[in-house]
Amino acid sequence: MGIKGKNDKMVVLACEDCKERNYTTTKNKKTNKERMELKKYCSSCKKHTVHKETK
């Protein structure tokens, strides 16, 4: 999976409850300055939780 444009960067999403890194996605750093926050399924918690962008 390649990065779409030169402004798009690959980011890692980590679960807020167990702090496990589960997902990777792309984000346009020029238009979205703040950290990404999505509600996704965590396989270790076995439920939908908030996942935040990590460094």
N, CA, C and O atoms as a Maestro MAE file, in Angstrom:
{
 s_m_m2io_version
 :::
 2.0.0
}

f_m_ct {
 s_m_title
 :::
 protein
 m_atom[220] {
  # First column is atom index #
  i_m_mmod_type
  r_m_x_coord
  r_m_y_coord
  r_m_z_coord
  i_m_residue_number
  s_m_chain_name
  s_m_pdb_residue_name
  s_m_pdb_atom_name
  i_m_atomic_number
  :::
  1 25 0.835 -1.166 0.000 1 A "MET " " N  " 7
  2 3 0.000 0.000 0.000 1 A "MET " " CA " 6
  3 2 0.889 1.241 0.000 1 A "MET " " C  " 6
  4 15 1.592 1.502 0.976 1 A "MET " " O  " 8
  5 25 0.861 1.987 -1.067 2 A "GLY " " N  " 7
  6 3 1.708 3.162 -1.187 2 A "GLY " " CA " 6
  7 2 1.033 4.397 -0.631 2 A "GLY " " C  " 6
  8 15 -0.172 4.420 -0.382 2 A "GLY " " O  " 8
  9 25 1.833 5.409 -0.447 3 A "ILE " " N  " 7
  10 3 1.327 6.686 0.030 3 A "ILE " " CA " 6
  11 2 0.802 7.469 -1.159 3 A "ILE " " C  " 6
  12 15 1.455 7.510 -2.202 3 A "ILE " " O  " 8
  13 25 -0.373 8.098 -1.027 4 A "LYS " " N  " 7
  14 3 -1.085 8.696 -2.148 4 A "LYS " " CA " 6
  15 2 -0.375 9.904 -2.738 4 A "LYS " " C  " 6
  16 15 -0.152 9.943 -3.948 4 A "LYS " " O  " 8
  17 25 -0.016 10.878 -1.938 5 A "GLY " " N  " 7
  18 3 0.598 12.097 -2.425 5 A "GLY " " CA " 6
  19 2 1.810 12.471 -1.607 5 A "GLY " " C  " 6
  20 15 2.142 11.798 -0.632 5 A "GLY " " O  " 8
  21 25 2.484 13.560 -2.008 6 A "LYS " " N  " 7
  22 3 3.682 13.923 -1.265 6 A "LYS " " CA " 6
  23 2 3.369 14.555 0.084 6 A "LYS " " C  " 6
  24 15 4.249 14.633 0.942 6 A "LYS " " O  " 8
  25 25 2.121 15.013 0.294 7 A "ASN " " N  " 7
  26 3 1.718 15.568 1.585 7 A "ASN " " CA " 6
  27 2 1.148 14.518 2.527 7 A "ASN " " C  " 6
  28 15 0.983 14.786 3.717 7 A "ASN " " O  " 8
  29 25 0.843 13.325 2.015 8 A "ASP " " N  " 7
  30 3 0.270 12.260 2.830 8 A "ASP " " CA " 6
  31 2 1.373 11.515 3.582 8 A "ASP " " C  " 6
  32 15 2.410 11.184 3.007 8 A "ASP " " O  " 8
  33 25 1.143 11.257 4.856 9 A "LYS " " N  " 7
  34 3 2.096 10.541 5.696 9 A "LYS " " CA " 6
  35 2 1.401 9.352 6.340 9 A "LYS " " C  " 6
  36 15 0.212 9.416 6.653 9 A "LYS " " O  " 8
  37 25 2.145 8.265 6.540 10 A "MET " " N  " 7
  38 3 1.621 7.079 7.200 10 A "MET " " CA " 6
  39 2 1.618 7.322 8.707 10 A "MET " " C  " 6
  40 15 2.628 7.742 9.272 10 A "MET " " O  " 8
  41 25 0.478 7.059 9.362 11 A "VAL " " N  " 7
  42 3 0.353 7.236 10.804 11 A "VAL " " CA " 6
  43 2 -0.110 5.924 11.438 11 A "VAL " " C  " 6
  44 15 -0.760 5.105 10.788 11 A "VAL " " O  " 8
  45 25 0.232 5.736 12.707 12 A "VAL " " N  " 7
  46 3 -0.124 4.529 13.456 12 A "VAL " " CA " 6
  47 2 -1.179 4.900 14.481 12 A "VAL " " C  " 6
  48 15 -1.061 5.922 15.157 12 A "VAL " " O  " 8
  49 25 -2.225 4.065 14.600 13 A "LEU " " N  " 7
  50 3 -3.293 4.292 15.567 13 A "LEU " " CA " 6
  51 2 -3.172 3.287 16.709 13 A "LEU " " C  " 6
  52 15 -2.999 2.091 16.473 13 A "LEU " " O  " 8
  53 25 -3.262 3.774 17.948 14 A "ALA " " N  " 7
  54 3 -3.146 2.924 19.132 14 A "ALA " " CA " 6
  55 2 -4.415 3.014 19.961 14 A "ALA " " C  " 6
  56 15 -5.045 4.069 20.046 14 A "ALA " " O  " 8
  57 25 -4.778 1.902 20.567 15 A "CYS " " N  " 7
  58 3 -5.973 1.821 21.412 15 A "CYS " " CA " 6
  59 2 -5.760 2.651 22.683 15 A "CYS " " C  " 6
  60 15 -4.678 2.641 23.269 15 A "CYS " " O  " 8
  61 25 -6.802 3.364 23.094 16 A "GLU " " N  " 7
  62 3 -6.727 4.179 24.307 16 A "GLU " " CA " 6
  63 2 -6.758 3.329 25.575 16 A "GLU " " C  " 6
  64 15 -6.151 3.700 26.580 16 A "GLU " " O  " 8
  65 25 -7.452 2.199 25.542 17 A "ASP " " N  " 7
  66 3 -7.592 1.363 26.742 17 A "ASP " " CA " 6
  67 2 -6.336 0.545 27.021 17 A "ASP " " C  " 6
  68 15 -5.767 0.630 28.109 17 A "ASP " " O  " 8
  69 25 -5.901 -0.249 26.041 18 A "CYS " " N  " 7
  70 3 -4.780 -1.173 26.272 18 A "CYS " " CA " 6
  71 2 -3.465 -0.674 25.674 18 A "CYS " " C  " 6
  72 15 -2.430 -1.308 25.880 18 A "CYS " " O  " 8
  73 25 -3.473 0.443 24.941 19 A "LYS " " N  " 7
  74 3 -2.287 1.071 24.343 19 A "LYS " " CA " 6
  75 2 -1.619 0.217 23.264 19 A "LYS " " C  " 6
  76 15 -0.465 0.460 22.913 19 A "LYS " " O  " 8
  77 25 -2.327 -0.771 22.741 20 A "GLU " " N  " 7
  78 3 -1.768 -1.609 21.678 20 A "GLU " " CA " 6
  79 2 -1.935 -0.922 20.327 20 A "GLU " " C  " 6
  80 15 -2.983 -0.342 20.044 20 A "GLU " " O  " 8
  81 25 -0.895 -0.991 19.493 21 A "ARG " " N  " 7
  82 3 -0.929 -0.383 18.165 21 A "ARG " " CA " 6
  83 2 -1.552 -1.374 17.194 21 A "ARG " " C  " 6
  84 15 -0.971 -2.422 16.912 21 A "ARG " " O  " 8
  85 25 -2.748 -1.039 16.676 22 A "ASN " " N  " 7
  86 3 -3.518 -1.975 15.875 22 A "ASN " " CA " 6
  87 2 -3.604 -1.610 14.405 22 A "ASN " " C  " 6
  88 15 -3.614 -2.503 13.558 22 A "ASN " " O  " 8
  89 25 -3.667 -0.325 14.072 23 A "TYR " " N  " 7
  90 3 -3.968 0.096 12.714 23 A "TYR " " CA " 6
  91 2 -2.953 1.093 12.190 23 A "TYR " " C  " 6
  92 15 -2.338 1.833 12.957 23 A "TYR " " O  " 8
  93 25 -2.780 1.106 10.855 24 A "THR " " N  " 7
  94 3 -2.024 2.148 10.168 24 A "THR " " CA " 6
  95 2 -2.918 2.739 9.090 24 A "THR " " C  " 6
  96 15 -3.741 2.040 8.498 24 A "THR " " O  " 8
  97 25 -2.751 4.018 8.844 25 A "THR " " N  " 7
  98 3 -3.537 4.705 7.836 25 A "THR " " CA " 6
  99 2 -2.739 5.899 7.323 25 A "THR " " C  " 6
  100 15 -1.673 6.207 7.857 25 A "THR " " O  " 8
  101 25 -3.245 6.570 6.294 26 A "THR " " N  " 7
  102 3 -2.576 7.763 5.773 26 A "THR " " CA " 6
  103 2 -3.348 9.001 6.194 26 A "THR " " C  " 6
  104 15 -4.552 8.957 6.444 26 A "THR " " O  " 8
  105 25 -2.609 10.121 6.267 27 A "LYS " " N  " 7
  106 3 -3.212 11.378 6.682 27 A "LYS " " CA " 6
  107 2 -2.493 12.506 5.958 27 A "LYS " " C  " 6
  108 15 -1.267 12.507 5.856 27 A "LYS " " O  " 8
  109 25 -3.259 13.463 5.458 28 A "ASN " " N  " 7
  110 3 -2.680 14.629 4.812 28 A "ASN " " CA " 6
  111 2 -2.270 15.619 5.898 28 A "ASN " " C  " 6
  112 15 -3.126 16.215 6.552 28 A "ASN " " O  " 8
  113 25 -0.966 15.797 6.093 29 A "LYS " " N  " 7
  114 3 -0.456 16.641 7.170 29 A "LYS " " CA " 6
  115 2 -0.711 18.127 6.918 29 A "LYS " " C  " 6
  116 15 -0.711 18.920 7.859 29 A "LYS " " O  " 8
  117 25 -0.927 18.511 5.654 30 A "LYS " " N  " 7
  118 3 -1.168 19.912 5.343 30 A "LYS " " CA " 6
  119 2 -2.570 20.356 5.760 30 A "LYS " " C  " 6
  120 15 -2.745 21.469 6.256 30 A "LYS " " O  " 8
  121 25 -3.564 19.497 5.563 31 A "THR " " N  " 7
  122 3 -4.941 19.867 5.877 31 A "THR " " CA " 6
  123 2 -5.345 19.460 7.288 31 A "THR " " C  " 6
  124 15 -6.190 20.123 7.889 31 A "THR " " O  " 8
  125 25 -4.769 18.389 7.839 32 A "ASN " " N  " 7
  126 3 -5.114 17.896 9.182 32 A "ASN " " CA " 6
  127 2 -3.907 18.045 10.095 32 A "ASN " " C  " 6
  128 15 -3.040 17.171 10.121 32 A "ASN " " O  " 8
  129 25 -3.842 19.129 10.835 33 A "LYS " " N  " 7
  130 3 -2.697 19.397 11.707 33 A "LYS " " CA " 6
  131 2 -2.786 18.624 13.023 33 A "LYS " " C  " 6
  132 15 -1.769 18.160 13.539 33 A "LYS " " O  " 8
  133 25 -4.013 18.482 13.575 34 A "GLU " " N  " 7
  134 3 -4.171 17.828 14.871 34 A "GLU " " CA " 6
  135 2 -4.113 16.300 14.723 34 A "GLU " " C  " 6
  136 15 -4.185 15.763 13.618 34 A "GLU " " O  " 8
  137 25 -3.982 15.622 15.865 35 A "ARG " " N  " 7
  138 3 -3.881 14.158 15.853 35 A "ARG " " CA " 6
  139 2 -5.219 13.517 15.522 35 A "ARG " " C  " 6
  140 15 -6.278 13.990 15.934 35 A "ARG " " O  " 8
  141 25 -5.142 12.432 14.768 36 A "MET " " N  " 7
  142 3 -6.330 11.722 14.321 36 A "MET " " CA " 6
  143 2 -6.895 10.865 15.456 36 A "MET " " C  " 6
  144 15 -6.145 10.292 16.246 36 A "MET " " O  " 8
  145 25 -8.227 10.786 15.526 37 A "GLU " " N  " 7
  146 3 -8.917 9.999 16.550 37 A "GLU " " CA " 6
  147 2 -10.080 9.280 15.877 37 A "GLU " " C  " 6
  148 15 -10.992 9.921 15.355 37 A "GLU " " O  " 8
  149 25 -10.050 7.945 15.891 38 A "LEU " " N  " 7
  150 3 -11.099 7.149 15.259 38 A "LEU " " CA " 6
  151 2 -11.598 6.083 16.222 38 A "LEU " " C  " 6
  152 15 -10.864 5.628 17.098 38 A "LEU " " O  " 8
  153 25 -12.854 5.691 16.048 39 A "LYS " " N  " 7
  154 3 -13.396 4.595 16.844 39 A "LYS " " CA " 6
  155 2 -13.277 3.322 16.013 39 A "LYS " " C  " 6
  156 15 -13.943 3.185 14.987 39 A "LYS " " O  " 8
  157 25 -12.422 2.383 16.459 40 A "LYS " " N  " 7
  158 3 -12.133 1.157 15.725 40 A "LYS " " CA " 6
  159 2 -12.248 -0.038 16.672 40 A "LYS " " C  " 6
  160 15 -12.330 0.120 17.890 40 A "LYS " " O  " 8
  161 25 -12.250 -1.246 16.078 41 A "TYR " " N  " 7
  162 3 -12.319 -2.478 16.865 41 A "TYR " " CA " 6
  163 2 -10.921 -2.867 17.332 41 A "TYR " " C  " 6
  164 15 -9.987 -2.914 16.531 41 A "TYR " " O  " 8
  165 25 -10.775 -3.144 18.620 42 A "CYS " " N  " 7
  166 3 -9.500 -3.598 19.185 42 A "CYS " " CA " 6
  167 2 -9.602 -5.104 19.436 42 A "CYS " " C  " 6
  168 15 -10.486 -5.562 20.161 42 A "CYS " " O  " 8
  169 25 -8.695 -5.865 18.831 43 A "SER " " N  " 7
  170 3 -8.744 -7.318 18.945 43 A "SER " " CA " 6
  171 2 -8.334 -7.807 20.336 43 A "SER " " C  " 6
  172 15 -8.786 -8.868 20.765 43 A "SER " " O  " 8
  173 25 -7.494 -7.063 21.043 44 A "SER " " N  " 7
  174 3 -7.097 -7.506 22.379 44 A "SER " " CA " 6
  175 2 -8.154 -7.152 23.431 44 A "SER " " C  " 6
  176 15 -8.339 -7.901 24.390 44 A "SER " " O  " 8
  177 25 -8.848 -6.021 23.261 45 A "CYS " " N  " 7
  178 3 -9.934 -5.649 24.180 45 A "CYS " " CA " 6
  179 2 -11.248 -6.327 23.815 45 A "CYS " " C  " 6
  180 15 -12.139 -6.446 24.655 45 A "CYS " " O  " 8
  181 25 -11.372 -6.771 22.567 46 A "LYS " " N  " 7
  182 3 -12.566 -7.427 22.040 46 A "LYS " " CA " 6
  183 2 -13.799 -6.502 22.057 46 A "LYS " " C  " 6
  184 15 -14.919 -6.943 22.313 46 A "LYS " " O  " 8
  185 25 -13.561 -5.203 21.777 47 A "LYS " " N  " 7
  186 3 -14.662 -4.240 21.688 47 A "LYS " " CA " 6
  187 2 -14.208 -3.019 20.891 47 A "LYS " " C  " 6
  188 15 -13.019 -2.857 20.615 47 A "LYS " " O  " 8
  189 25 -15.154 -2.169 20.528 48 A "HIS " " N  " 7
  190 3 -14.855 -0.940 19.810 48 A "HIS " " CA " 6
  191 2 -14.385 0.116 20.815 48 A "HIS " " C  " 6
  192 15 -15.074 0.400 21.795 48 A "HIS " " O  " 8
  193 25 -13.222 0.685 20.565 49 A "THR " " N  " 7
  194 3 -12.654 1.711 21.432 49 A "THR " " CA " 6
  195 2 -12.110 2.842 20.575 49 A "THR " " C  " 6
  196 15 -12.008 2.718 19.355 49 A "THR " " O  " 8
  197 25 -11.763 3.944 21.224 50 A "VAL " " N  " 7
  198 3 -11.170 5.069 20.534 50 A "VAL " " CA " 6
  199 2 -9.695 4.771 20.301 50 A "VAL " " C  " 6
  200 15 -8.981 4.361 21.216 50 A "VAL " " O  " 8
  201 25 -9.249 4.982 19.069 51 A "HIS " " N  " 7
  202 3 -7.839 4.812 18.703 51 A "HIS " " CA " 6
  203 2 -7.282 6.181 18.333 51 A "HIS " " C  " 6
  204 15 -7.870 6.891 17.517 51 A "HIS " " O  " 8
  205 25 -6.151 6.554 18.929 52 A "LYS " " N  " 7
  206 3 -5.532 7.843 18.668 52 A "LYS " " CA " 6
  207 2 -4.212 7.652 17.922 52 A "LYS " " C  " 6
  208 15 -3.566 6.610 18.020 52 A "LYS " " O  " 8
  209 25 -3.840 8.674 17.187 53 A "GLU " " N  " 7
  210 3 -2.577 8.670 16.446 53 A "GLU " " CA " 6
  211 2 -1.399 8.743 17.426 53 A "GLU " " C  " 6
  212 15 -1.414 9.533 18.370 53 A "GLU " " O  " 8
  213 25 -0.383 7.910 17.189 54 A "THR " " N  " 7
  214 3 0.805 7.914 18.033 54 A "THR " " CA " 6
  215 2 1.976 8.486 17.262 54 A "THR " " C  " 6
  216 15 1.884 8.712 16.055 54 A "THR " " O  " 8
  217 25 3.080 8.720 17.958 55 A "LYS " " N  " 7
  218 3 4.280 9.253 17.318 55 A "LYS " " CA " 6
  219 2 5.011 8.180 16.541 55 A "LYS " " C  " 6
  220 15 6.048 8.454 15.937 55 A "LYS " " O  " 8
  :::
 }
 m_bond[219] {
  # First column is bond index #
  i_m_from
  i_m_to
  i_m_order
  :::
  1 1 2 1
  2 2 3 1
  3 3 4 2
  4 3 5 1
  5 5 6 1
  6 6 7 1
  7 7 8 2
  8 7 9 1
  9 9 10 1
  10 10 11 1
  11 11 12 2
  12 11 13 1
  13 13 14 1
  14 14 15 1
  15 15 16 2
  16 15 17 1
  17 17 18 1
  18 18 19 1
  19 19 20 2
  20 19 21 1
  21 21 22 1
  22 22 23 1
  23 23 24 2
  24 23 25 1
  25 25 26 1
  26 26 27 1
  27 27 28 2
  28 27 29 1
  29 29 30 1
  30 30 31 1
  31 31 32 2
  32 31 33 1
  33 33 34 1
  34 34 35 1
  35 35 36 2
  36 35 37 1
  37 37 38 1
  38 38 39 1
  39 39 40 2
  40 39 41 1
  41 41 42 1
  42 42 43 1
  43 43 44 2
  44 43 45 1
  45 45 46 1
  46 46 47 1
  47 47 48 2
  48 47 49 1
  49 49 50 1
  50 50 51 1
  51 51 52 2
  52 51 53 1
  53 53 54 1
  54 54 55 1
  55 55 56 2
  56 55 57 1
  57 57 58 1
  58 58 59 1
  59 59 60 2
  60 59 61 1
  61 61 62 1
  62 62 63 1
  63 63 64 2
  64 63 65 1
  65 65 66 1
  66 66 67 1
  67 67 68 2
  68 67 69 1
  69 69 70 1
  70 70 71 1
  71 71 72 2
  72 71 73 1
  73 73 74 1
  74 74 75 1
  75 75 76 2
  76 75 77 1
  77 77 78 1
  78 78 79 1
  79 79 80 2
  80 79 81 1
  81 81 82 1
  82 82 83 1
  83 83 84 2
  84 83 85 1
  85 85 86 1
  86 86 87 1
  87 87 88 2
  88 87 89 1
  89 89 90 1
  90 90 91 1
  91 91 92 2
  92 91 93 1
  93 93 94 1
  94 94 95 1
  95 95 96 2
  96 95 97 1
  97 97 98 1
  98 98 99 1
  99 99 100 2
  100 99 101 1
  101 101 102 1
  102 102 103 1
  103 103 104 2
  104 103 105 1
  105 105 106 1
  106 106 107 1
  107 107 108 2
  108 107 109 1
  109 109 110 1
  110 110 111 1
  111 111 112 2
  112 111 113 1
  113 113 114 1
  114 114 115 1
  115 115 116 2
  116 115 117 1
  117 117 118 1
  118 118 119 1
  119 119 120 2
  120 119 121 1
  121 121 122 1
  122 122 123 1
  123 123 124 2
  124 123 125 1
  125 125 126 1
  126 126 127 1
  127 127 128 2
  128 127 129 1
  129 129 130 1
  130 130 131 1
  131 131 132 2
  132 131 133 1
  133 133 134 1
  134 134 135 1
  135 135 136 2
  136 135 137 1
  137 137 138 1
  138 138 139 1
  139 139 140 2
  140 139 141 1
  141 141 142 1
  142 142 143 1
  143 143 144 2
  144 143 145 1
  145 145 146 1
  146 146 147 1
  147 147 148 2
  148 147 149 1
  149 149 150 1
  150 150 151 1
  151 151 152 2
  152 151 153 1
  153 153 154 1
  154 154 155 1
  155 155 156 2
  156 155 157 1
  157 157 158 1
  158 158 159 1
  159 159 160 2
  160 159 161 1
  161 161 162 1
  162 162 163 1
  163 163 164 2
  164 163 165 1
  165 165 166 1
  166 166 167 1
  167 167 168 2
  168 167 169 1
  169 169 170 1
  170 170 171 1
  171 171 172 2
  172 171 173 1
  173 173 174 1
  174 174 175 1
  175 175 176 2
  176 175 177 1
  177 177 178 1
  178 178 179 1
  179 179 180 2
  180 179 181 1
  181 181 182 1
  182 182 183 1
  183 183 184 2
  184 183 185 1
  185 185 186 1
  186 186 187 1
  187 187 188 2
  188 187 189 1
  189 189 190 1
  190 190 191 1
  191 191 192 2
  192 191 193 1
  193 193 194 1
  194 194 195 1
  195 195 196 2
  196 195 197 1
  197 197 198 1
  198 198 199 1
  199 199 200 2
  200 199 201 1
  201 201 202 1
  202 202 203 1
  203 203 204 2
  204 203 205 1
  205 205 206 1
  206 206 207 1
  207 207 208 2
  208 207 209 1
  209 209 210 1
  210 210 211 1
  211 211 212 2
  212 211 213 1
  213 213 214 1
  214 214 215 1
  215 215 216 2
  216 215 217 1
  217 217 218 1
  218 218 219 1
  219 219 220 2
  :::
 }
}
